[in-house]
Amino acid sequence: MPRMSMNKEQQDISKADILIVDDTPINLQLLISVLSKEGYHVRTAYDGYQALESVEEKLPDLILLDVMMPKMNGYETCQRLKAVERTKNIPIIFLSVEDTLNSKMKAFDIGGVDYVTKPFHSREVVARVETHLNLRGMQQQLIEKNTQLEQTTSKLQRQNAILQAQHEATIDGVLVVDENRHVTYYNRRFLTLWNIPTGIAKSRDDNILVEHVLPVIKYPHEFLEKVEYLYKHSNEMIYDEILLKDGRTIERHSAPMLSPTKENYGRVWYFRDITRRKKTEKTLHQRNRELLLINRVGQMFGSSLELDEVLKTALDEIRQLFDVVGASFWLYNHETDELTCQYANGARNEKLIGWCLAANQGITSWVVKNCKSVIVGDAQSEVRHYKEVDRKIGLKVRSILSMPMWAKGDVIGVLNLVDTVVNRFSNDDLSFLEPIVAAAASAIENARLHTAVQQELIERKESEKILEYRLGELETLNLIMQMMTTVTDFDIALQVVASAIVELLNVSYCDIAILNTNKTIITIVAEPTSLYNQLSRIGLTENISGNSALKEVIKTKQSLILTKHEHSAIIPDMYPVLILPLRTRGEVIGVIRLATDQIDREPLNEEVGLAETIAGQVASAVENVRLFEQEQQQRKFAENLRQVSTVLTQSLDLETVLDTLLEYLEKFVPYDSASVLLLEREEFISIKSIRGYEKWTDVELVQNMEFNAKSVASIWQMLTTHQTKLIPDTNQEPTWQHLHGTDYVRNWLGIPLVIEGEAIGCYSVDKAVPNFFTDEHVQFAETIANSASIAIKNARLFNEVQTANRRMHDELALAHDIQQSLLPPSSPEQDWLGTKLVAYTAPARELGGDFYNYHVFGQALGVHKGLRIPEVRSWESEGKYGIVVGDVSGKGVSAALLMATCLAQLDASFAYKFTPAERFVYLDDAIKPYTKPRNQNCAMCYMELEVELQESEDKVVRLCVVNAGGIPPYIKRKDGHVEWYIMGGFALGQGLGSQLGYEEKEIILEKGDMVILTSDGICEANNIHNNLFGFDRLEKSIKSGPISSANALLSHIRYAVMAFVGEAEPHDDMTIVVIQV
């Protein structure tokens, strides 16, 4: 959806009026401070009733609404605002400590636009306020746009009605089709024109309409092709005619409907019956044709092929028909760009015959250059008229008619008619002359062609002798081609070709030789059996460096005719006359050499051309055979590679992978010994697997040998360049170094193992004889190196994962031991003046960091299990107890160590007479050095329980609670009623709590009341369906639990959680503490 621009009022959201509704003063102060700094006008209300009164007095632009408030909560306040038309569109953002899905869904269901959980971040609140103020502004603008759209729609409907009436009144049939080929409009004339029933038209399907009209169209296939073409090329227009089987002609015009941005909305079709008009046009055309086509002129032009006779006859007839002073034919020479008067008649006009006009002289030249006919009413006032013509013929020319003569798309000449009368010629004369001039041009062209044919016949007779001679050569060439493509034994085919060349070119000797890959050696593969070749030379080789003629042919890739002074050492008593290159794909792969025993014999040019044709066929055949052999090798190679890759990936054991690599390598690269070397640390490399060394040396000296890779030049070069290293003969390699026990190695091949651009090692392949390993061996070894590198890396990674898993298991066990050593007994050993406390904790597999602790004021510090703090007594206050449940962020050992730090600092705080809120400020600063570097924190809920005994033996119990990001306590009264005191506060270790302080909550308890504390692992416990246990289920389990004892209620809550979780693995620690007064 396109973005709407905002008006000035919407853009200046900093002046917006915001109402904050919250019963907590510290929250109000924080929000007022944050929003005022952003330039917003802020007002406040402490409950729902004040909020409604404030809104009634003045509508705010946005409301920040707390959920939990006395008198009227946030949900009810929102519902009342949404029920009133005047206030229902005010955006409301809920603020709540509840972070459950149900709470959020309820807020959105009753009309909230956003939901922010406490504690909140100032930047987040500002961002959300700004977002929803912008949204409200755009909604108001959208309402204005909708109003404008309704007005525009009304105007369009009126204009559409006018347009429809116009279409109904036109004589054209109109059809409108949208971009999806659905009919959106048609008029009655369209239905009448095509005889379409109303029922078919109402289908609104363009395809159905097309199918209905196709039977009446004379050429339906062309009609359908054109329709489909226009729908595919949606921006094109068309104007053509359609012939119907009943003889009618329909004029069709179609144009696309385009928006100002060239977006296609469909196509409009107009149809008009033009049958009567076409008949009239046809009649007129026929009459003109009958008038202009004079049978006598046509017979005259076809009576002779002699150019001069044709021109004379035609011009005499034209001058007689028009009765003018003079007429002339001018022929145009394209090469010289001149006009020559070929024939002229009339008074004194004969003087023009043979006269030439340049390209810029007179009206005649203008007609040729512009390819247009021209009529001049008075030549004396025409600047284009060449006055020299008047002097030439001795007359003052006044009227001129000049027409170009066309043949095969070019102007070949000009017909000129002249007269001494002004305005002698008209356009009707031009029309009359057009077919006659066309016929004259055709006659001229035919005469020229006749002359050319006669000349061609003469030349053809001269060529017949040559063709007869070449026929025999072509038959022999055809035989050669058939041999190259049909004979199964390619060597025999080449030998037959060599014999045919000897016979065809009348030479004494011919051989076919093929170059090696490096183009240094040439080998004879075919020669004919003849008087001069009693001993076969097939298989003989020659070094190119010693033959200058061969070097020149290979370099230039051109045939070479040899002189009588040149000869070849492998053809004694013969005189080479011609060397032909075998070229394919721009490269020379061999040669054909021709020789004769005649010292003065030289090949004719025709023989060279024929020989080169044969050489081309031989080269193609040789290349095809090579390609076939390469394809067979590649298939075998691919199959072998697939087998190796499959076997290498079947194991993750490094030793098995390396042994398999060497085993399969030996099958395709026959070696005497081989080894795999892997980089272990920096530049050091060790031999991890060997094969074949037992025959040559002591295996124990080689196995697991480690050395600095830089010390062996060939290995270090291979590892750094990632390039294969092949040493054909180690005795000839200055840089070669024999490792201990490898003196037998003569031919060495090293392949680097590279993965992701990094060398991880190599494998070394040895042979006791030099020059053994071929290019095919190297190619196979290089190809499997990639699969081997991946298999080796996977095996190494598998081993690393196994080691890491064992290390993680040991670490989690240590963390569990640390956690358990720090927790006190699940119930205090001494009496708390009748107050009972029981606790339960269950660590997750990865150890989430839950802990609980309790403290009796006045006892020695550091006495609880796991901590060794010097004995210092807390300040004494009889009957006062501290209880805490906490959860540190992180997992494993780091969480356990932070938990120990938090417990130690909490114990240390008992040496000071702090209020609960002051104790948390102290803890926030005390553990910050440990949490900041690791970005950790500690959520904690702390309570101080004070029991005062009365003289009547009754007791008064006061509970003071402070929260730092933990789960606030639930109170279960002795009558079964459950209360939850929602309290915010920043988690410890972030430094924010020490700056902003913490809120204390005092609760009076009676005998039989219970206090329940839990960690977030209880509410966030999920089952196999990934559903959370949540606060609602926790509260229900507390309500339904027994009130007989703290232990019974704890067991009830615990079993409720375990029944919900089922077989799902807990992802966080779960802790429950229950206190009964």
Long-range contacts (C-beta under 8 A, 24 or more apart in sequence): 4-138, 4-141, 4-142, 4-145, 6-134, 6-137, 6-138, 6-141, 7-137, 7-141, 9-137, 10-134, 10-137, 10-138, 10-140, 10-141, 11-137, 13-61, 13-130, 13-133, 13-134, 13-137, 14-38, 14-39, 14-40, 15-39, 15-40, 15-41, 16-40, 16-41, 16-61, 16-62, 16-133, 17-41, 17-43, 17-58, 17-59, 17-60, 17-61, 17-62, 18-42, 18-43, 18-60, 18-61, 18-62, 18-63, 18-64, 18-129, 19-43, 19-44, 19-45, 19-51, 19-54, 19-55, 19-60, 19-62, 19-63, 19-64, 20-44, 20-45, 20-63, 20-64, 21-45, 21-46, 21-47, 21-48, 21-50, 21-51, 21-63, 21-64, 21-65, 21-66, 21-69, 21-74, 21-77, 22-46, 22-64, 22-66, 22-69, 22-95, 23-47, 23-66, 23-68, 23-69, 23-70, 24-66, 24-984, 24-999, 26-996, 26-997, 26-999, 27-66, 27-95, 27-118, 27-984, 30-122, 30-996, 31-64, 31-125, 34-122, 34-125, 34-126, 35-125, 35-126, 35-129, 38-126, 38-129, 38-130, 40-129, 47-71, 47-72, 48-72, 48-73, 48-74, 48-76, 48-77, 48-80, 51-77, 52-77, 52-80, 52-81, 55-81, 55-87, 55-90, 59-86, 59-87, 59-90, 60-90, 61-90, 61-91, 61-133, 61-136, 62-90, 62-91, 62-92, 62-93, 62-129, 62-132, 62-133, 62-136, 63-90, 63-91, 63-92, 63-93, 64-93, 64-95, 64-125, 64-129, 65-92, 65-93, 65-94, 65-95, 65-112, 66-94, 66-95, 66-96, 67-94, 67-95, 67-96, 67-98, 67-103, 67-107, 68-96, 68-97, 68-982, 75-106, 75-107, 75-110, 78-107, 78-110, 78-111, 78-112, 79-110, 79-111, 81-111, 82-110, 82-111, 89-136, 89-139, 91-132, 91-133, 91-135, 91-136, 93-128, 93-129, 93-132, 95-120, 97-968, 97-982, 97-983, 97-984, 98-982, 98-1031, 100-1028, 100-1030, 100-1031, 100-1032, 101-1028, 101-1030, 102-1030, 102-1032, 118-984, 119-965, 119-984, 119-985, 119-986, 171-272, 172-270, 172-271, 172-272, 173-269, 173-270, 173-271, 173-272, 174-268, 174-269, 174-270, 174-271, 175-209, 175-268, 175-269, 175-271, 176-257, 176-266, 176-267, 176-268, 176-269, 177-206, 177-266, 177-267, 177-268, 177-269, 178-265, 178-266, 179-234, 179-264, 179-265, 179-266, 181-205, 181-206, 181-207, 181-231, 182-206, 183-209, 184-266, 190-271, 193-250, 193-271, 193-273, 194-271, 216-244, 216-245, 216-246, 217-242, 217-243, 217-244, 217-245, 218-243, 218-244, 218-245, 219-243, 230-254, 230-267, 231-267, 234-264, 234-267, 235-262, 235-264, 241-274, 241-278, 247-275, 248-273, 248-275, 249-273, 249-274, 249-275, 249-278, 250-274, 288-431, 291-432, 292-431, 292-432, 292-434, 292-435, 292-436, 293-435, 294-436, 297-436, 297-439, 298-439, 301-439, 301-440, 301-442, 301-443, 302-443, 304-447, 305-446, 305-447, 305-450, 306-447, 307-342, 307-444, 307-447, 307-448, 307-451, 308-342, 308-343, 310-440, 310-443, 310-444, 310-447, 311-342, 311-343, 311-440, 311-444, 312-343, 312-345, 314-436, 314-440, 314-443, 315-343, 315-344, 315-345, 316-345, 318-415, 318-417, 318-433, 318-436, 319-345, 319-346, 319-417, 322-417, 322-429, 324-417, 324-418, 324-419, 324-424, 325-349, 325-395, 325-397, 325-418, 325-419, 325-420, 326-393, 326-395, 326-417, 326-418, 326-419, 327-415, 327-416, 327-417, 327-418, 328-352, 328-415, 328-416, 328-418, 329-413, 329-414, 329-415, 329-416, 329-440, 330-357, 330-364, 330-413, 330-414, 330-416, 331-412, 331-413, 331-444, 332-368, 332-411, 332-412, 332-413, 332-414, 334-410, 339-364, 339-365, 339-368, 339-413, 339-414, 342-413, 346-418, 347-393, 347-395, 348-393, 348-394, 348-395, 349-393, 349-418, 351-392, 351-393, 352-389, 352-392, 352-393, 355-392, 357-386, 361-386, 361-388, 362-386, 362-389, 363-400, 363-402, 364-402, 364-414, 364-416, 367-402, 367-403, 367-404, 367-411, 367-414, 368-404, 368-411, 368-414, 371-404, 371-411, 372-404, 373-401, 373-402, 373-403, 373-404, 373-430, 374-400, 374-401, 374-402, 375-399, 375-400, 375-401, 375-425, 375-426, 375-427, 375-429, 375-430, 376-400, 376-401, 376-402, 377-422, 377-423, 378-422, 378-423, 379-418, 395-420, 396-420, 398-422, 398-424, 399-423, 399-424, 399-425, 400-425, 401-425, 401-429, 401-430, 401-433, 403-430, 403-433, 403-434, 403-437, 405-437, 405-438, 405-440, 405-441, 405-444, 406-438, 406-441, 407-441, 407-442, 407-444, 407-445, 408-445, 412-441, 412-444, 412-445, 413-441, 413-444, 415-440, 473-504, 473-610, 476-500, 476-503, 476-504, 477-504, 477-610, 477-613, 477-614, 477-617, 480-614, 480-617, 481-617, 484-617, 484-618, 484-620, 484-621, 485-621, 490-621, 490-625, 491-525, 491-526, 493-621, 494-525, 494-526, 494-618, 495-526, 495-527, 495-528, 495-529, 497-526, 497-614, 497-618, 498-526, 498-527, 498-528, 499-528, 499-529, 499-530, 501-528, 501-592, 501-594, 501-611, 501-614, 502-528, 502-530, 504-610, 504-614, 505-594, 505-603, 505-607, 505-610, 505-611, 507-577, 507-594, 507-595, 507-596, 507-601, 508-532, 508-574, 508-595, 508-596, 508-597, 508-598, 509-533, 509-571, 509-574, 509-593, 509-594, 509-595, 509-596, 510-592, 510-593, 510-594, 510-595, 511-537, 511-571, 511-592, 511-593, 512-582, 512-590, 512-591, 512-592, 512-618, 513-542, 513-590, 513-591, 513-592, 513-593, 514-582, 514-589, 514-590, 514-622, 515-544, 515-554, 515-588, 515-589, 515-590, 515-591, 519-544, 519-554, 519-588, 520-544, 520-545, 522-550, 522-590, 522-591, 524-570, 525-590, 532-573, 532-574, 532-597, 537-570, 540-570, 542-569, 542-570, 549-576, 549-579, 550-579, 550-591, 553-579, 553-580, 553-581, 553-588, 553-591, 554-581, 554-588, 554-591, 557-581, 557-583, 557-586, 557-587, 557-588, 559-608, 559-611, 559-612, 559-615, 561-602, 561-603, 561-608, 564-599, 564-600, 568-593, 568-595, 571-595, 573-597, 575-599, 575-601, 577-601, 577-602, 577-603, 578-603, 578-607, 578-608, 578-611, 580-611, 580-612, 580-614, 580-615, 581-615, 582-615, 582-618, 582-619, 582-622, 583-615, 583-616, 583-619, 584-619, 584-620, 584-622, 584-623, 585-623, 589-619, 589-622, 589-623, 589-626, 590-619, 590-622, 592-618, 633-776, 637-776, 637-779, 637-780, 637-783, 640-667, 640-668, 640-780, 641-780, 641-783, 641-784, 641-787, 644-784, 644-787, 645-784, 645-787, 648-784, 648-787, 648-788, 648-790, 648-791, 649-787, 649-790, 649-791, 649-794, 651-791, 651-795, 652-794, 652-795, 652-798, 653-795, 654-688, 654-792, 654-795, 654-796, 654-799, 655-688, 655-689, 657-788, 657-791, 657-792, 657-795, 658-688, 658-689, 658-792, 659-689, 659-691, 661-689, 661-763, 661-784, 661-788, 661-791, 662-689, 662-690, 662-691, 662-763, 663-691, 664-784, 665-763, 665-765, 665-781, 665-784, 666-691, 666-692, 668-777, 668-780, 669-749, 669-765, 669-773, 669-777, 669-780, 669-781, 671-765, 671-766, 671-767, 672-696, 672-744, 672-766, 672-767, 672-768, 673-742, 673-745, 673-766, 674-763, 674-764, 674-765, 674-766, 675-702, 675-763, 675-764, 676-761, 676-762, 676-763, 676-764, 677-715, 677-761, 677-762, 677-763, 677-764, 678-753, 678-760, 678-761, 678-792, 679-709, 679-719, 679-759, 679-760, 679-761, 680-706, 683-708, 683-709, 683-710, 684-708, 684-709, 685-709, 685-715, 685-719, 685-761, 688-761, 692-766, 693-741, 696-741, 696-742, 696-744, 696-768, 697-740, 697-741, 697-742, 697-744, 698-741, 701-740, 701-741, 702-739, 702-740, 702-741, 702-742, 705-739, 705-740, 707-739, 711-737, 712-737, 712-739, 713-737, 714-748, 714-750, 715-750, 715-762, 715-764, 718-750, 718-751, 718-752, 718-762, 719-752, 719-759, 719-761, 719-762, 720-759, 722-752, 722-754, 722-759, 723-752, 724-749, 724-750, 724-751, 724-752, 724-778, 724-781, 724-782, 725-749, 725-750, 726-750, 726-773, 726-778, 728-770, 728-771, 728-773, 729-770, 729-771, 730-770, 731-770, 732-770, 742-766, 744-768, 746-770, 747-771, 747-772, 747-773, 749-773, 749-777, 749-778, 749-781, 751-781, 751-782, 751-785, 752-785, 753-785, 753-788, 753-789, 753-792, 754-785, 754-789, 755-786, 755-789, 755-790, 755-793, 760-789, 760-792, 760-793, 761-792, 763-788, 811-892, 811-893, 812-845, 812-846, 812-847, 812-892, 814-893, 814-896, 815-847, 815-892, 815-893, 815-895, 815-896, 816-843, 816-847, 816-896, 818-866, 818-893, 818-896, 818-897, 818-899, 818-900, 819-843, 819-847, 819-849, 819-851, 819-896, 819-899, 821-865, 821-866, 822-851, 822-865, 822-866, 822-867, 822-896, 822-899, 822-900, 822-903, 823-851, 823-852, 823-853, 823-865, 823-866, 824-852, 824-853, 824-854, 824-864, 824-865, 825-865, 828-854, 828-856, 830-856, 832-856, 832-881, 832-945, 832-947, 833-879, 833-947, 833-949, 833-955, 834-947, 834-955, 834-1077, 835-881, 835-945, 835-947, 835-957, 835-1075, 835-1076, 835-1077, 836-1045, 836-1046, 836-1047, 836-1075, 836-1076, 837-883, 837-1046, 837-1073, 837-1074, 837-1075, 838-1046, 838-1047, 838-1050, 838-1073, 838-1074, 839-1050, 839-1071, 839-1072, 839-1073, 839-1074, 840-1050, 840-1054, 840-1071, 840-1072, 840-1073, 841-1069, 841-1070, 841-1071, 841-1072, 842-1066, 842-1069, 842-1070, 842-1071, 843-1069, 844-1017, 844-1065, 844-1066, 844-1067, 844-1068, 844-1069, 844-1070, 845-1065, 845-1066, 846-891, 846-892, 846-1067, 847-891, 847-892, 847-895, 847-896, 847-1069, 848-887, 848-891, 848-895, 848-1017, 848-1067, 848-1068, 848-1069, 849-887, 849-888, 849-889, 849-890, 849-891, 849-895, 849-896, 849-898, 849-899, 849-1069, 850-885, 850-886, 850-887, 850-1015, 850-1017, 850-1068, 850-1069, 850-1070, 850-1071, 851-885, 851-886, 851-887, 851-888, 851-899, 851-902, 851-903, 851-1071, 852-883, 852-884, 852-885, 852-886, 852-1013, 852-1071, 852-1073, 853-883, 853-884, 853-903, 853-906, 854-881, 854-882, 854-883, 854-884, 855-881, 855-882, 855-883, 855-906, 855-907, 855-910, 856-880, 856-881, 857-881, 857-882, 857-910, 861-907, 861-908, 861-910, 861-911, 862-904, 862-907, 864-903, 864-907, 866-900, 866-903, 867-900, 867-903, 867-904, 867-907, 869-904, 869-907, 869-908, 872-911, 873-911, 874-910, 874-911, 875-910, 875-911, 875-912, 875-913, 877-946, 879-946, 879-947, 879-948, 879-949, 880-944, 880-945, 880-946, 880-947, 881-944, 881-945, 881-946, 881-947, 882-910, 882-942, 882-943, 882-944, 882-945, 883-942, 883-943, 883-944, 883-945, 883-1013, 883-1073, 883-1075, 884-940, 884-941, 884-942, 884-943, 885-940, 885-941, 885-966, 885-967, 885-1013, 885-1014, 885-1015, 885-1071, 885-1073, 886-938, 886-939, 886-940, 886-941, 886-966, 886-1015, 887-938, 887-939, 887-940, 887-966, 887-1015, 887-1016, 887-1017, 887-1069, 887-1071, 888-936, 888-937, 888-938, 888-939, 889-936, 889-937, 889-938, 889-939, 890-934, 890-936, 894-934, 894-936, 898-927, 898-930, 898-931, 898-934, 898-936, 898-938, 899-938, 901-927, 901-930, 902-927, 902-938, 902-940, 902-988, 915-960, 915-1000, 916-942, 916-943, 916-944, 916-960, 916-961, 916-962, 916-998, 916-1000, 917-962, 917-997, 917-998, 917-999, 917-1000, 919-962, 920-962, 920-964, 920-985, 920-988, 920-993, 920-998, 921-993, 921-994, 921-997, 921-998, 923-964, 923-988, 924-964, 924-986, 924-988, 924-989, 924-990, 924-991, 924-992, 924-993, 924-994, 925-991, 925-994, 927-988, 927-989, 928-989, 928-990, 928-991, 930-989, 931-988, 931-989, 931-990, 932-989, 932-991, 936-989, 937-965, 937-987, 937-988, 937-989, 937-990, 938-964, 938-987, 938-988, 938-989, 939-964, 939-965, 939-966, 939-987, 939-988, 939-1016, 940-964, 940-965, 940-966, 940-987, 940-988, 941-966, 941-967, 941-968, 941-969, 941-1013, 943-969, 943-1011, 943-1013, 945-1011, 945-1075, 947-1077, 954-1007, 955-1007, 956-1004, 957-1004, 957-1005, 957-1006, 957-1007, 957-1009, 957-1077, 958-1002, 958-1003, 958-1004, 958-1005, 959-1002, 959-1003, 959-1004, 959-1005, 959-1011, 960-1000, 960-1001, 960-1002, 960-1003, 961-1000, 961-1001, 961-1002, 961-1003, 962-998, 962-999, 962-1000, 962-1001, 963-998, 963-999, 964-988, 964-993, 964-998, 966-1015, 966-1016, 967-1013, 967-1014, 967-1015, 967-1016, 967-1018, 967-1019, 969-1011, 969-1012, 969-1013, 970-1011, 970-1012, 970-1034, 970-1035, 970-1038, 971-1003, 971-1005, 971-1009, 971-1010, 971-1011, 971-1012, 972-1009, 972-1010, 972-1011, 972-1012, 972-1038, 972-1039, 972-1041, 972-1043, 972-1049, 973-1006, 973-1008, 973-1009, 974-1006, 974-1007, 974-1008, 974-1009, 974-1043, 976-1039, 976-1043, 978-1035, 978-1038, 978-1039, 980-1031, 980-1035, 1005-1077, 1006-1077, 1007-1077, 1008-1043, 1008-1076, 1008-1077, 1009-1076, 1009-1077, 1010-1043, 1010-1046, 1010-1049, 1010-1074, 1010-1075, 1010-1076, 1010-1077, 1011-1074, 1011-1075, 1011-1077, 1012-1038, 1012-1049, 1012-1053, 1012-1072, 1012-1073, 1012-1074, 1012-1075, 1013-1071, 1013-1072, 1013-1073, 1013-1074, 1013-1075, 1014-1053, 1014-1070, 1014-1071, 1014-1072, 1014-1073, 1015-1068, 1015-1069, 1015-1070, 1015-1071, 1016-1068, 1017-1066, 1017-1068, 1017-1069, 1017-1070, 1017-1071, 1018-1053, 1018-1057, 1018-1070, 1018-1071, 1018-1072, 1020-1067, 1020-1068, 1021-1057, 1021-1060, 1021-1061, 1021-1066, 1021-1068, 1021-1070, 1022-1061, 1022-1064, 1022-1067, 1023-1060, 1023-1061, 1023-1062, 1023-1064, 1024-1062, 1024-1063, 1024-1064, 1029-1057, 1029-1060, 1029-1061, 1033-1060, 1045-1076, 1046-1074, 1046-1075, 1046-1076, 1047-1074, 1049-1074, 1049-1076, 1050-1074
